[in-house]
Amino acid sequence: MTTTEDTIVALATPSGTGAIGVIRLSGPDAINIAQKVWKGKDLTKQASHTLHFGRIMDGENELDDVVASLFVAPRSYTRENVVEISCHGSNFIIGSIIKLLIKNGARSAKAGEFTLRAFLNGQLDLSQAEAVADLIASNSKASQQVALQQLRGGFSNQLKTLREQLVQFASLIELELDFAEEDVEFANRDQLKKLIFEINRIVTSLISSFELGNAIKNGVNTVIAGRPNAGKSTLLNALLNEERAIVSHIPGTTRDTIEEVLNINGINFRLIDTAGIREATDAIEQIGVQRTMDKINESALLLYVFDASQITLDDLNSDLESLKRPNVAMLVVANKADLLNHEQQLPLPHTETVIFISAKQKENIDELKQKIYYAAVKEQLNGNETLITNIRHLEALQKTEESLSRVLKGIDDITSDFLAMDIKQALHYLGEITGAVTTDDLLENIFSKFCIGK
Ligand code: GDP
């Protein structure tokens, strides 16, 4: 998979009929191959970054009028010669032109192969290449920004510098091994400790940023739960501003779960409306209740909704007791505030902050949205810190952390050879993130997730 000697071709725009289709050729012979099927100015004699109008010819047979964009190596995405042919977007024309280019020496590109080449030719590091995939898949402002930051070098630059410093220590310690008999110490242990603390601080903060990074990339799973008739479906509709979920006044009608996506300040929240959590009275409802509990366990945020005009303090407390999870943030929402009169004594738990709303009258819904946002995002986004969103990075960072803690433990009492081994391990895992250390399997795994033409 990792050869870059031949010239590859693929459709870069989505397949299907569009106004235009863009066919991308990349490799040493890209311009020559295009020239072979081209009627127009001699493409091999044109400057980089120029556009040319011409015809694609299959022998005497004209296939299409097209525009060719020329990028001469190394000034292209892949750092190879690249020609992008914009043709009319018919599947027949696109297929015929690609076939013709293959007949003239190009090869069909595999998934992600253009970006793989950009990586192999030093245009992008590995985490940047992955950011390209994230950018293409981003579906909210926040996920687009996190991917863009990573594409621009984000945290991999930070790690690269620290890794280089650690490489220096590793070589000093290797040097000590060469002078083993003489009991010398080239690598200052205090400085090494300081560096490791510094790397650890960053690695740990990157690890802890994953939860939020992942939420931004994939959305925050948010469950709406509460007793039947508390107003969960009405609240879901009010949040979405639409009439999506089925609202009814017969308790327990929202038997199954419904999922909708709500975007607040650029972050997607996956809202899951659930069956009521009342004592199950029949088998079907019981399944619904169990499902609610499962959904809560899988979610990051729980909106517990109760009917403020009806509920007793005992019921409220017992609901809160049974719904609380250590890893799930909870917002307590008192609904039907419109039915309360001011003198009414409200049953309120002492332990929770309660937000009063009226789902039906759409009162306080915007305030609730902001509370939802802050409950998920906390203050983490304000510090402009780097976020990781990729599970592969998370795993490499966790392994880096483990090996660094072994280095720290051993620094004062194990011999240089063991210390060198532990440091090498940490270097290895740090390198896996940026691509300083790669294997064909790793590359295959990452790039095969791209689409063809990327
Ligand atoms: P769910 O079973 O928790 O999903 O409850 P629904 O959303 O189906 O609402 C049950 C009933 O309460 C419906 O008749 C709603 O119109 C009513 N309801 C929901 N929210 C409010 C509210 O804020 N104020 C008032 N007065 N009625 C509400």
Residues whose N, C-alpha, C, O or C-beta is under 5 A from the ligand:
A	BS01	GDP	R227 P228 N229 A230 G231 K232 S233 T234 L235 I246 V247 S248 H249 G252 T254 N335 K336 A337 D338 L339 I357 S358 A359 K360 Q361
